[in-house]
Amino acid sequence: MKLRFAPLPFLAALLLAAPRTPRADAEPAPVPAAAEACHASYPDFCIPPPPPDLNCPNIRGPKPFRVRAPDPHRFDRDRDGWGCE
């Protein structure tokens, strides 16, 4: 039985195309742009920072929700930590 070997360029292409698993010490992946668009004042779900200025009817999510200072959209009018009550 005669063995046939693939040409070297073919093998190199296979090795370069193989998926690679990240190393444990590799840098973490960058935060997606969508996550950067969430304001930290609203930890329960993603609400983008202004502009535009949003009001409670513009929010699709559970209400009331927690609000941390600063509250750029002024959802927490009475400053008790809960927005859109």
N, C-alpha and C positions, 0 to 999 in steps of 0.2 A: 504494500500500500504506500503510495507516494503522497506525502503531505504537501499541501500548498500553503504558502504564507502570503498574506496580503502585503501589497507594497507599503513602504514606510509612510508616504504621504497620507494614505488612507487611514492608517492607524493613528497618526498624529491628529487627523481631523476628528476621529472618534473620541480621542482623549480630551481634546479641547471642547467638544460639544457635550461631554458628560456633565450632568448637574453636580454642583459642589455643595457640600454642607458647610454652614458657617462654623468657624472655630469658636470654642468657648470663650477665648480671650479677644474675639473680634469686637470692633466698635459696634454699639447698638445702631439699629436702623434709624434714620432721621424720622421725626414726627411728621405724619402726613399733614398736608396743608389744611385739610378739613378739621383736624383736631386743633390746629393753631387758631382757627376761626372761632373757637369757643371761649367765651369770657369767663375768667376764674371766679367772678362774683356769683355765678349761677352753677353750683356744683352738681345739681340733680340731673341735668341734661344740658345739651349744647344750645346755648343762646349766643349768637354772634355779637361782637362789640359794635357800638355805633360807629359810623352812620350806617344805616338810618336809625333814627330813634324808634324803638318798638314800644307798643302798648300791649296790655294783657290780651286783647282780642287777637293780636298777631301771633300769639304763642300757641303752638300745638304741642301740648304736653300736660302732665298732671298739674293741677292747681289746687291749693297753693303749693309753692315750692320754696326751698331755702334760698336765702339771699345773703351774700357777704358784702361787706363794704370794700370798695366803693360800689355803688349801685348806679351805673351810668344810665340805665334805662328808667330808673326811678319806679321799679315795680313794688318796692317796699316803702310805701308812702308813710306808714306809721312807725317805721324803723324798728320793728319787732323781730326781724330776721326771716319773715315770710312774705313772699311776693304774690301778687294777684289774689288776695284774700277776698 
